[in-house]
Amino acid sequence: MNQTNIEYSDVINVCRDIFIKKTTDYGTAWRILRPSSLTDQLFIKAQRIRTIQETGQNKVGERIEDEFVAIVNYCIMALIQLKETTLKEQELAPEQALNLYNKYAEEAFQLMSKKNHDYGEAWRDMRVSSLTDLILMKILRVKQIEDNSGSTLISEGIDANYFDMLNYAVFALIHLKIA
């Protein structure tokens, strides 16, 4: 499992680098988005990946790897928006945004480590298309929970689904050898 930890960290480093560069370019304009809007952004990205996988055509030209990176970063943004309820300012200093990014990336890593142990690295035998489908399923679950005002009877909450999507996207990126 040490190899997984290294590969996971390498992928997160690529994602973090893009997050930092976009924060430099745009600031933290994403802070205006509600978690439900970020869920819709995730849906757009995952649906594009699936369409390209199914049709074999990519008319925009952006790589699906870039879309998986966006899923990782949108999940972290969504977690920040969902969990940092006392944070009121829209524009965050770059170092504050990075600290929050690192906080949730580390939390996702810890969750992955626990689940990866229990599941015996089953993701390594999965297809990237299956990881895409799992991400889409989690998005639909989140949308349903959001439509139910965040309440569930027995299921995990929205944050758990964001963490799972993030980790599935990292696994896809490891399969695609982005780092």
DAMO-V933562 format. One record per residue. N is the residue number from 0. PSI is psi in radians with two decimals (NA if undefined). NEAR is the number of other ideal C-beta (glycine too) atoms within 10 Angstrom. Layout:
<<N PSI NEAR> <N PSI NEAR>>
This chain:
<<0 -0.26 11> <1 -0.66 6> <2 -0.73 10> <3 -0.77 18> <4 -0.74 13> <5 -0.86 12> <6 -0.73 18> <7 -0.87 23> <8 -0.69 14> <9 -0.74 16> <10 -0.79 24> <11 -0.64 23> <12 -0.69 11> <13 -0.82 16> <14 -0.77 26> <15 -0.74 19> <16 -0.74 11> <17 -0.73 14> <18 -0.80 21> <19 -0.80 14> <20 -0.72 10> <21 -0.59 15> <22 -0.66 19> <23 -0.74 9> <24 -0.78 8> <25 -0.13 9> <26 -2.68 15> <27 0.85 19> <28 -0.46 12> <29 -0.30 22> <30 -0.30 17> <31 -0.35 10> <32 2.37 16> <33 2.77 12> <34 -0.65 20> <35 -0.58 15> <36 -0.64 14> <37 -0.62 22> <38 -0.74 26> <39 -0.63 17> <40 -0.74 20> <41 -0.72 27> <42 -0.79 17> <43 -0.82 13> <44 -0.84 22> <45 -0.66 28> <46 -0.67 15> <47 -0.77 17> <48 -0.83 26> <49 -0.73 17> <50 -0.78 14> <51 -0.73 18> <52 -0.70 15> <53 -0.68 10> <54 -0.40 9> <55 0.13 7> <56 2.41 8> <57 1.60 13> <58 -0.42 7> <59 -0.59 9> <60 -0.25 5> <61 2.43 11> <62 2.62 13> <63 -0.45 20> <64 -0.70 17> <65 -0.59 13> <66 -0.66 21> <67 -0.67 29> <68 -0.76 24> <69 -0.66 22> <70 -0.78 26> <71 -0.88 26> <72 -0.68 22> <73 -0.63 26> <74 -0.73 31> <75 -0.73 27> <76 -0.75 24> <77 -0.70 28> <78 -0.71 24> <79 -0.83 21> <80 -0.64 20> <81 -0.71 18> <82 -0.42 17> <83 1.15 14> <84 -0.36 7> <85 -0.16 5> <86 1.90 13> <87 -0.51 7> <88 2.47 9> <89 -0.81 11> <90 2.07 11> <91 2.56 19> <92 2.53 12> <93 -0.70 12> <94 -0.57 9> <95 -0.76 13> <96 -0.73 21> <97 -0.71 15> <98 -0.73 11> <99 -0.72 19> <100 -0.88 21> <101 -0.65 13> <102 -0.86 15> <103 -0.51 22> <104 -0.71 24> <105 -0.70 11> <106 -0.70 16> <107 -0.71 24> <108 -0.79 18> <109 -0.73 11> <110 -0.79 15> <111 -0.77 21> <112 -0.77 14> <113 -0.85 10> <114 -0.67 14> <115 -0.64 19> <116 -0.88 11> <117 -0.59 8> <118 -0.03 9> <119 0.66 10> <120 0.62 12> <121 -0.50 11> <122 -0.46 21> <123 -0.46 12> <124 0.07 8> <125 2.69 15> <126 2.66 11> <127 -0.63 19> <128 -0.62 13> <129 -0.67 14> <130 -0.67 25> <131 -0.81 25> <132 -0.68 17> <133 -0.68 20> <134 -0.80 28> <135 -0.72 18> <136 -0.78 15> <137 -0.67 24> <138 -0.80 23> <139 -0.63 14> <140 -0.80 19> <141 -0.76 26> <142 -0.70 17> <143 -0.75 11> <144 -0.73 18> <145 -0.72 15> <146 -0.40 9> <147 0.40 10> <148 0.54 6> <149 -0.03 11> <150 2.52 8> <151 2.72 13> <152 -0.70 5> <153 -0.26 4> <154 2.85 12> <155 2.77 13> <156 -3.09 13> <157 -0.76 23> <158 -0.71 17> <159 -0.66 15> <160 -0.69 24> <161 -0.76 28> <162 -0.75 23> <163 -0.76 22> <164 -0.77 28> <165 -0.85 30> <166 -0.66 23> <167 -0.69 28> <168 -0.69 30> <169 -0.77 32> <170 -0.74 26> <171 -0.75 29> <172 -0.59 26> <173 -0.80 22> <174 -0.69 16> <175 -0.02 15> <176 0.87 10> <177 -0.52 18> <178 NA 16>>
